[in-house]
Amino acid sequence: MIEALREDEDLGVRLAAADALKLAIDDFQFNTDDFSFFLATAFSSLFALLKEVNECDTKMRVLYVISFMIERVGNEIKPHVGALNMYLPELWHQSEHHNMLRCSIVSTLVHLVKALGSDSGILQPLVINVVELSCDMSQAGYVYLLEDGLELWLAVLENSPSSTPEIMNLFKNMPLILESSSENLRLCLYILHAYVLLNPQQFFSNEASTVVDSLNSLLGDLRSEGIVMIMQFFELCLRVDLRNGTEFIRPILLRIFECVYNGDEHPMVLTVYLCIIARILLNSQVFFVQAIKEFTKHIGQEFKEDFVLEKIIRIYIDQMPLVSQHNERKLLALALCSLISADCPPIVRLHFPKMILNIVETLNDITKIDDTGCSIDSLMIDDQHSLLRFDDIEYETEHSQRKRRLANFDPVHRVALHSMLQNQLNFLRQYMGHDQFHLMLQGISREVKQQLEEYVTI
């Protein structure tokens, strides 16, 4: 097949050989290492064929094979892309009136950016210009190019070691895309995730207000899955930047508290609402109390803050056993621990037995026995393991590294649940006095108390 791609062969033979090569690469037994000996010749022959053919459909046909090859061999293509990188801007210009060819070019750029990884900066400014045009809804061709353009946008963000003014400037197209349709919501949210992790300071300073308004306007028309995706983005903002993230989600807090207060949401949606409330509790109880006050005013003067707080905590506790993911359960349990404090409202303390039950059940789920026979919190990442995660693992993208760095500072992975519970109980005992504290413990069932004593000293 490689021989049949030579420039002195008949054009028809070369095209047939290109198609055959694609089928060979697509075979499930294809081995990149075995193919590496032929890669340079195959790629240069396909590139020569791409430049030689004139028909739009034929260029698409050859470009598809090149794109597929890049996808299969990954970063092995790096030494061979120089000529293609120089030619693609010319091909993009030539395809101005051929939207389908432009779709093929964008798709090829997606695979090329992913293959080059952090070295994909050599493709700029082409990829920036392509993303800008493909995702500009004022352009006539956006109907054809938008989805592939969003894929390319995401690939650029995920493989960029750092932000650039050009990358940040692309964001101006996002609000209109969000407002126009929910069809590409998932891709748009992935892009938002990437921006928040890439440059949180600039995102919260310049882009946040338009994004939260656009997403808030979508919530009423979405199914559960769409709502969960948006709320997971808001939760990410809280994780990335404590102060700015809290202010960022303020416009949607009333909705979140109202949904939890009513308790009639799909369990999957209610879980992500509870996770946001849990992070607010862990980040700032002052802000949480302020949010309760604002929500109480929102639902009417006939309700008192203590009543609203008690109902939200009750629903929180009742729904917690339905949360299946261990990291989410631990997050909710950590927030409950934060409520076991001296300044906790008495109305919350009424739920102390159920709070302890939920925390103990979470401890049962996340506690494992290590090689030395000791009980450990299986979700903890200590400094030693944190370094191993960064030094010894070859990451797929720069974005994945940023996500792992963030995880290393998440309370779910940095705070041992049993230690936090022990500290909170100690503070509460000092505040209440020994007799009152043990009187409160009598509300806990014998079985739960026995399990509790496996983790803390009471």
DOGU-17527 format. One record per residue (C-alpha): x, y, z; residue in three letters; residue number from 1. Coordinates in Angstrom, 1 decimal, m for minus. Layout:
! residues N
      x      y      z   r   k
      X      Y      Z ALA NUM
...
This chain:
! residues 458
      x      y      z   r   k
    0.0    0.0    0.0 MET   1
    2.8    2.4    0.9 ILE   2
    4.5    1.7   m2.5 GLU   3
    1.2    2.4   m4.3 ALA   4
    1.1    5.9   m2.7 LEU   5
    4.3    7.0   m4.5 ARG   6
    4.0   10.2   m6.5 GLU   7
    4.9    8.4   m9.8 ASP   8
    1.9    6.1   m9.5 GLU   9
   m1.4    6.8  m11.2 ASP  10
   m3.6    9.2   m9.3 LEU  11
   m6.5    6.6   m9.1 GLY  12
   m4.1    4.0   m7.8 VAL  13
   m2.8    6.4   m5.1 ARG  14
   m6.4    7.2   m4.0 LEU  15
   m7.3    3.6   m3.8 ALA  16
   m4.1    2.9   m1.8 ALA  17
   m5.1    5.7    0.6 ALA  18
   m8.5    4.2    1.2 ASP  19
   m6.9    0.8    1.7 ALA  20
   m4.4    2.3    4.2 LEU  21
   m7.3    3.8    6.2 LYS  22
   m8.9    0.3    6.4 LEU  23
   m5.7   m1.2    7.6 ALA  24
   m5.2    1.4   10.3 ILE  25
   m8.8    1.0   11.4 ASP  26
   m8.3   m2.8   12.0 ASP  27
   m8.6   m3.7   15.7 PHE  28
   m5.3   m5.5   15.4 GLN  29
   m3.5   m2.4   14.3 PHE  30
   m0.3   m1.8   16.2 ASN  31
    1.3    1.6   16.4 THR  32
    4.8    0.3   17.1 ASP  33
    4.7   m2.0   14.1 ASP  34
    3.5    0.9   11.9 PHE  35
    6.1    3.4   13.1 SER  36
    8.6    2.2   10.6 PHE  37
    6.2    3.2    7.7 PHE  38
    4.8    6.3    9.3 LEU  39
    7.1    8.9    7.8 ALA  40
    6.7    7.6    4.3 THR  41
    3.0    7.1    4.6 ALA  42
    2.4   10.5    6.0 PHE  43
    4.5   12.3    3.5 SER  44
    2.9   10.4    0.6 SER  45
   m0.6   11.3    1.8 LEU  46
    0.4   14.9    2.3 PHE  47
    1.8   15.0   m1.3 ALA  48
   m1.5   13.5   m2.5 LEU  49
   m3.5   16.1   m0.6 LEU  50
   m1.7   18.9   m2.2 LYS  51
   m1.9   17.4   m5.7 GLU  52
   m5.6   16.7   m5.9 VAL  53
   m7.9   19.6   m6.8 ASN  54
  m11.5   18.5   m6.4 GLU  55
  m13.0   19.4   m3.1 CYS  56
  m14.5   15.9   m2.5 ASP  57
  m11.1   14.3   m3.3 THR  58
   m9.3   16.6   m0.9 LYS  59
  m11.8   15.7    1.8 MET  60
  m11.3   12.0    1.1 ARG  61
   m7.5   12.3    1.5 VAL  62
   m7.7   14.6    4.5 LEU  63
  m10.0   12.1    6.2 TYR  64
   m7.3    9.4    5.9 VAL  65
   m4.6   11.8    7.2 ILE  66
   m6.9   12.8   10.1 SER  67
   m7.6    9.2   10.9 PHE  68
   m3.9    8.3   10.9 MET  69
   m3.1   11.2   13.2 ILE  70
   m5.8   10.0   15.6 GLU  71
   m4.5    6.5   15.7 ARG  72
   m0.7    7.2   16.0 VAL  73
   m1.1   10.1   18.5 GLY  74
    2.0   11.9   19.5 ASN  75
    4.1    9.7   17.2 GLU  76
    3.1   12.1   14.4 ILE  77
    5.0   15.0   16.0 LYS  78
    8.2   14.8   13.9 PRO  79
    6.2   14.7   10.7 HIS  80
    3.7   17.6   10.9 VAL  81
    5.8   20.6    9.9 GLY  82
    4.8   20.6    6.3 ALA  83
    1.2   20.0    7.0 LEU  84
    1.2   22.8    9.5 ASN  85
    2.5   25.2    6.9 MET  86
    0.0   24.0    4.3 TYR  87
   m3.2   24.0    6.3 LEU  88
   m3.6   27.9    6.4 PRO  89
   m3.5   27.9    2.6 GLU  90
   m6.0   25.1    2.4 LEU  91
   m8.3   26.9    4.9 TRP  92
   m8.2   30.0    2.7 HIS  93
   m8.9   28.0   m0.5 GLN  94
  m11.9   26.4    1.1 SER  95
  m13.7   29.6    1.9 GLU  96
  m16.7   28.7   m0.1 HIS  97
  m16.7   24.9    0.7 HIS  98
  m18.1   24.4    4.2 ASN  99
  m17.8   20.6    4.1 MET 100
  m14.1   20.8    3.3 LEU 101
  m13.7   23.3    6.1 ARG 102
  m15.4   20.8    8.4 CYS 103
  m12.8   18.2    7.4 SER 104
  m10.0   20.7    8.1 ILE 105
  m11.4   21.5   11.6 VAL 106
  m11.7   17.8   12.4 SER 107
   m8.1   17.3   11.3 THR 108
   m7.0   20.2   13.5 LEU 109
   m8.8   18.6   16.5 VAL 110
   m6.8   15.4   16.1 HIS 111
   m3.6   17.3   15.4 LEU 112
   m3.9   19.5   18.5 VAL 113
   m4.6   16.4   20.7 LYS 114
   m1.6   14.6   19.1 ALA 115
    0.8   17.5   19.7 LEU 116
   m0.4   18.1   23.2 GLY 117
    1.4   20.9   25.0 SER 118
    3.4   21.5   21.8 ASP 119
    0.2   22.4   19.9 SER 120
    1.0   26.1   20.2 GLY 121
    2.9   25.7   16.9 ILE 122
   m0.5   25.5   15.2 LEU 123
   m1.4   29.1   16.3 GLN 124
   m2.6   31.5   15.0 PRO 125
   m4.4   29.1   12.6 LEU 126
   m6.4   27.2   15.2 VAL 127
   m7.4   30.5   17.0 ILE 128
   m8.7   31.9   13.7 ASN 129
  m10.5   28.7   12.9 VAL 130
  m12.2   28.5   16.3 VAL 131
  m13.1   32.2   16.1 GLU 132
  m14.8   31.8   12.7 LEU 133
  m16.4   28.4   13.4 SER 134
  m18.0   29.6   16.7 CYS 135
  m19.0   33.0   15.5 ASP 136
  m22.8   32.8   15.1 MET 137
  m22.8   35.9   12.9 SER 138
  m20.9   34.0   10.2 GLN 139
  m23.0   32.2    7.5 ALA 140
  m21.0   29.0    7.8 GLY 141
  m21.4   28.5   11.6 TYR 142
  m24.3   26.0   11.0 VAL 143
  m21.8   23.6    9.5 TYR 144
  m18.7   24.4   11.6 LEU 145
  m20.0   25.1   15.1 LEU 146
  m19.9   21.5   16.6 GLU 147
  m16.4   20.8   15.1 ASP 148
  m15.3   24.3   16.1 GLY 149
  m16.3   23.7   19.7 LEU 150
  m14.4   20.4   19.7 GLU 151
  m11.3   22.3   18.4 LEU 152
  m11.8   25.0   21.0 TRP 153
  m11.9   22.5   23.8 LEU 154
   m8.9   20.7   22.4 ALA 155
   m6.9   23.9   22.3 VAL 156
   m7.9   24.8   25.9 LEU 157
   m7.1   21.3   27.3 GLU 158
   m3.7   21.2   25.7 ASN 159
   m2.5   24.7   26.5 SER 160
    0.1   24.9   29.2 PRO 161
   m1.1   28.5   30.0 SER 162
   m3.6   31.0   28.9 SER 163
   m2.9   33.6   26.2 THR 164
   m4.8   36.8   25.3 PRO 165
   m5.9   35.2   22.1 GLU 166
   m7.3   32.1   23.8 ILE 167
   m9.1   34.3   26.4 MET 168
  m10.5   36.5   23.6 ASN 169
  m12.3   33.6   22.1 LEU 170
  m14.7   33.6   25.1 PHE 171
  m16.6   36.5   23.6 LYS 172
  m18.5   34.0   21.4 ASN 173
  m19.7   31.8   24.3 MET 174
  m22.7   33.7   25.7 PRO 175
  m24.5   33.8   22.4 LEU 176
  m23.8   30.1   21.8 ILE 177
  m25.3   29.3   25.2 LEU 178
  m28.3   31.4   24.7 GLU 179
  m29.1   30.2   21.2 SER 180
  m29.7   26.5   22.0 SER 181
  m29.0   23.8   24.5 SER 182
  m27.9   21.4   21.7 GLU 183
  m24.2   21.9   22.3 ASN 184
  m24.5   22.5   26.1 LEU 185
  m22.3   19.6   27.1 ARG 186
  m19.4   20.8   24.9 LEU 187
  m19.9   24.4   26.0 CYS 188
  m19.7   23.4   29.7 LEU 189
  m16.6   21.4   29.0 TYR 190
  m15.1   24.6   27.6 ILE 191
  m16.2   26.6   30.6 LEU 192
  m14.6   24.0   32.9 HIS 193
  m11.4   24.3   30.9 ALA 194
  m11.4   28.1   31.1 TYR 195
  m12.0   28.2   34.9 VAL 196
   m9.1   25.8   35.5 LEU 197
   m6.8   27.6   32.9 LEU 198
   m7.2   31.1   34.2 ASN 199
   m9.6   31.5   37.1 PRO 200
   m8.6   35.1   37.9 GLN 201
   m9.5   36.4   34.4 GLN 202
  m12.5   34.2   34.1 PHE 203
  m14.1   35.5   37.3 PHE 204
  m13.0   39.1   36.6 SER 205
  m14.1   39.5   33.0 ASN 206
  m16.4   36.6   31.9 GLU 207
  m18.4   35.4   34.9 ALA 208
  m21.4   37.7   34.9 SER 209
  m22.4   36.9   31.3 THR 210
  m21.9   33.2   31.8 VAL 211
  m24.0   32.9   35.0 VAL 212
  m26.9   34.9   33.4 ASP 213
  m26.8   32.7   30.3 SER 214
  m26.8   29.4   32.3 LEU 215
  m29.4   30.6   34.7 ASN 216
  m31.8   31.4   31.8 SER 217
  m31.3   27.8   30.5 LEU 218
  m32.2   26.0   33.8 LEU 219
  m35.9   26.3   33.5 GLY 220
  m36.0   24.5   30.1 ASP 221
  m33.6   21.6   30.8 LEU 222
  m34.1   18.0   31.9 ARG 223
  m32.3   16.6   34.9 SER 224
  m29.1   15.7   33.1 GLU 225
  m28.7   19.3   31.8 GLY 226
  m29.3   20.8   35.2 ILE 227
  m26.8   18.5   36.8 VAL 228
  m24.1   19.4   34.2 MET 229
  m24.7   23.2   34.9 ILE 230
  m24.6   22.7   38.7 MET 231
  m21.4   20.6   38.5 GLN 232
  m19.8   23.6   36.7 PHE 233
  m21.0   25.9   39.5 PHE 234
  m19.6   23.5   42.1 GLU 235
  m16.3   23.5   40.2 LEU 236
  m16.2   27.3   40.5 CYS 237
  m16.6   27.0   44.3 LEU 238
  m13.7   24.5   44.4 ARG 239
  m11.4   26.6   42.2 VAL 240
  m11.8   30.0   43.9 ASP 241
  m13.4   30.2   47.3 LEU 242
  m14.2   33.9   47.4 ARG 243
  m15.0   34.6   43.8 ASN 244
  m16.7   31.3   43.3 GLY 245
  m19.1   32.0   46.1 THR 246
  m20.0   35.4   44.7 GLU 247
  m20.2   33.9   41.2 PHE 248
  m23.0   31.5   42.1 ILE 249
  m25.0   34.0   44.2 ARG 250
  m27.5   34.6   41.4 PRO 251
  m28.6   31.0   41.4 ILE 252
  m28.5   30.3   45.1 LEU 253
  m32.2   31.2   45.7 LEU 254
  m33.1   28.6   43.1 ARG 255
  m30.8   26.0   44.7 ILE 256
  m32.2   26.6   48.2 PHE 257
  m35.8   26.6   46.9 GLU 258
  m35.3   23.3   45.2 CYS 259
  m33.8   21.7   48.3 VAL 260
  m36.5   23.3   50.5 TYR 261
  m39.3   21.8   48.4 ASN 262
  m37.4   18.5   48.1 GLY 263
  m39.3   17.4   45.0 ASP 264
  m36.3   17.3   42.5 GLU 265
  m35.0   14.2   40.8 HIS 266
  m32.5   12.6   43.3 PRO 267
  m29.6   13.1   40.8 MET 268
  m30.4   16.9   40.7 VAL 269
  m30.9   17.1   44.5 LEU 270
  m27.6   15.5   45.1 THR 271
  m25.7   18.2   43.2 VAL 272
  m27.7   20.9   44.9 TYR 273
  m26.7   19.4   48.3 LEU 274
  m23.1   19.3   47.2 CYS 275
  m23.1   23.0   46.5 ILE 276
  m24.7   23.7   49.8 ILE 277
  m22.1   21.5   51.5 ALA 278
  m19.3   23.4   49.9 ARG 279
  m20.8   26.7   51.0 ILE 280
  m21.1   25.4   54.6 LEU 281
  m17.5   24.3   54.5 LEU 282
  m16.3   27.5   52.9 ASN 283
  m18.2   30.1   54.9 SER 284
  m21.0   29.5   57.4 GLN 285
  m21.5   33.3   57.5 VAL 286
  m22.4   33.2   53.8 PHE 287
  m24.6   30.2   54.4 PHE 288
  m26.6   32.0   57.1 VAL 289
  m26.9   35.0   54.9 GLN 290
  m28.2   32.8   52.1 ALA 291
  m30.8   31.4   54.5 ILE 292
  m31.9   34.9   55.4 LYS 293
  m32.3   35.9   51.8 GLU 294
  m34.2   32.8   50.9 PHE 295
  m36.5   33.3   53.9 THR 296
  m37.4   36.7   52.6 LYS 297
  m37.9   35.3   49.2 HIS 298
  m40.5   32.8   50.2 ILE 299
  m42.5   35.2   52.5 GLY 300
  m42.7   37.0   55.8 GLN 301
  m44.8   34.2   57.4 GLU 302
  m41.8   32.0   57.6 PHE 303
  m39.0   32.3   60.2 LYS 304
  m35.3   31.7   59.5 GLU 305
  m35.1   28.9   62.1 ASP 306
  m38.0   27.0   60.4 PHE 307
  m36.4   27.3   57.0 VAL 308
  m33.0   26.3   58.3 LEU 309
  m34.5   23.3   60.1 GLU 310
  m36.4   22.1   57.0 LYS 311
  m33.3   22.4   54.7 ILE 312
  m31.1   20.5   57.2 ILE 313
  m33.8   17.8   57.6 ARG 314
  m34.1   17.3   53.9 ILE 315
  m30.3   17.3   53.6 TYR 316
  m30.0   14.6   56.2 ILE 317
  m32.9   12.5   54.8 ASP 318
  m31.6   12.7   51.2 GLN 319
  m28.0   11.9   52.1 MET 320
  m28.4    8.1   52.2 PRO 321
  m29.5    8.3   48.5 LEU 322
  m26.1    9.7   47.5 VAL 323
  m24.2    6.8   46.0 SER 324
  m20.8    8.4   45.1 GLN 325
  m18.3    8.1   48.0 HIS 326
  m16.7   11.4   47.3 ASN 327
  m20.0   13.2   47.4 GLU 328
  m21.1   11.4   50.5 ARG 329
  m17.9   12.4   52.3 LYS 330
  m18.4   16.0   51.2 LEU 331
  m21.9   16.1   52.7 LEU 332
  m20.6   14.4   55.9 ALA 333
  m17.8   17.0   56.2 LEU 334
  m20.4   19.7   56.0 ALA 335
  m22.5   18.0   58.7 LEU 336
  m19.4   17.9   60.9 CYS 337
  m19.0   21.6   60.5 SER 338
  m22.5   22.1   61.9 LEU 339
  m21.5   20.2   65.1 ILE 340
  m20.1   23.3   66.7 SER 341
  m20.6   25.6   69.7 ALA 342
  m22.3   28.3   67.6 ASP 343
  m24.7   25.8   65.9 CYS 344
  m28.3   26.9   66.2 PRO 345
  m30.2   24.8   68.7 PRO 346
  m32.8   23.8   66.1 ILE 347
  m30.0   22.1   64.1 VAL 348
  m28.8   20.2   67.2 ARG 349
  m32.2   18.5   67.3 LEU 350
  m31.0   16.4   64.4 HIS 351
  m27.8   15.4   66.1 PHE 352
  m28.6   11.7   66.2 PRO 353
  m29.4   11.5   62.5 LYS 354
  m26.4   13.7   61.7 MET 355
  m24.1   11.2   63.5 ILE 356
  m25.8    8.3   61.8 LEU 357
  m25.1    9.7   58.4 ASN 358
  m21.5   10.5   59.2 ILE 359
  m20.9    7.0   60.7 VAL 360
  m22.4    5.4   57.6 GLU 361
  m20.1    7.5   55.4 THR 362
  m17.1    6.5   57.5 LEU 363
  m18.1    2.8   57.1 ASN 364
  m18.2    3.3   53.3 ASP 365
  m14.9    5.2   52.9 ILE 366
  m12.7    3.5   55.6 THR 367
  m10.4    0.8   54.3 LYS 368
   m7.7   m1.4   55.9 ILE 369
   m4.2   m0.7   54.6 ASP 370
   m1.3   m3.1   54.2 ASP 371
   m0.3   m2.6   57.8 THR 372
   m3.7   m3.4   59.1 GLY 373
   m4.6    0.2   60.0 CYS 374
   m7.9    1.9   59.1 SER 375
   m7.5    4.7   56.6 ILE 376
   m9.8    7.2   54.8 ASP 377
   m9.6    5.7   51.3 SER 378
  m10.3    9.2   49.7 LEU 379
   m7.3   10.9   51.3 MET 380
   m4.4   12.1   49.2 ILE 381
   m1.3   12.8   51.3 ASP 382
    1.7   14.8   50.2 ASP 383
    3.7   11.7   49.2 GLN 384
    0.9   10.3   47.0 HIS 385
    0.3   13.8   45.6 SER 386
    3.9   14.0   44.4 LEU 387
    3.7   10.6   42.8 LEU 388
    0.5   11.6   40.9 ARG 389
    2.4   14.4   39.3 PHE 390
    5.9   13.1   38.8 ASP 391
    5.4    9.5   37.7 ASP 392
    2.3    9.7   35.6 ILE 393
    2.2   10.8   31.9 GLU 394
   m0.9   12.9   31.6 TYR 395
   m3.0   13.0   28.5 GLU 396
   m3.5   16.7   28.6 THR 397
   m2.5   19.8   30.5 GLU 398
   m6.1   20.1   31.5 HIS 399
   m5.9   16.7   33.3 SER 400
   m2.9   18.0   35.3 GLN 401
   m4.9   21.1   36.3 ARG 402
   m7.8   18.9   37.5 LYS 403
   m5.5   16.7   39.6 ARG 404
   m3.9   19.7   41.2 ARG 405
   m7.3   21.0   42.1 LEU 406
   m8.2   17.6   43.6 ALA 407
   m5.2   17.7   45.8 ASN 408
   m6.6   20.8   47.6 PHE 409
  m10.2   19.5   47.8 ASP 410
  m11.3   18.9   51.4 PRO 411
  m12.7   15.6   50.3 VAL 412
   m9.1   14.5   49.7 HIS 413
   m7.2   16.6   52.2 ARG 414
   m9.4   16.3   55.4 VAL 415
   m9.8   13.0   57.2 ALA 416
  m13.5   12.7   58.1 LEU 417
  m12.9   10.8   61.4 HIS 418
  m10.4   13.5   62.5 SER 419
  m12.7   16.4   61.7 MET 420
  m15.6   14.6   63.6 LEU 421
  m13.3   14.0   66.6 GLN 422
  m12.3   17.7   66.7 ASN 423
  m15.8   18.9   66.4 GLN 424
  m17.1   16.6   69.2 LEU 425
  m14.2   17.7   71.5 ASN 426
  m15.1   21.4   70.9 PHE 427
  m18.8   20.6   71.6 LEU 428
  m18.0   18.8   74.8 ARG 429
  m15.9   21.7   76.1 GLN 430
  m18.7   24.1   75.2 TYR 431
  m21.6   22.1   76.6 MET 432
  m19.9   20.5   79.6 GLY 433
  m19.4   16.8   80.2 HIS 434
  m22.9   16.0   81.5 ASP 435
  m24.9   17.9   78.8 GLN 436
  m22.7   16.4   76.1 PHE 437
  m23.3   12.8   77.2 HIS 438
  m27.0   13.6   77.7 LEU 439
  m27.1   14.6   74.0 MET 440
  m25.3   11.4   73.1 LEU 441
  m28.1    9.3   74.6 GLN 442
  m30.2   10.2   71.6 GLY 443
  m27.9    8.0   69.5 ILE 444
  m28.9    4.3   69.2 SER 445
  m26.6    1.7   70.8 ARG 446
  m25.7    0.2   67.5 GLU 447
  m24.7    3.6   66.0 VAL 448
  m22.8    4.5   69.1 LYS 449
  m20.8    1.3   69.0 GLN 450
  m19.8    2.0   65.4 GLN 451
  m19.0    5.6   66.2 LEU 452
  m16.6    4.5   68.9 GLU 453
  m14.6    2.6   66.3 GLU 454
  m13.7    6.0   64.7 TYR 455
  m13.6    8.5   67.6 VAL 456
  m13.3    8.7   71.3 THR 457
  m16.5    9.9   73.0 ILE 458
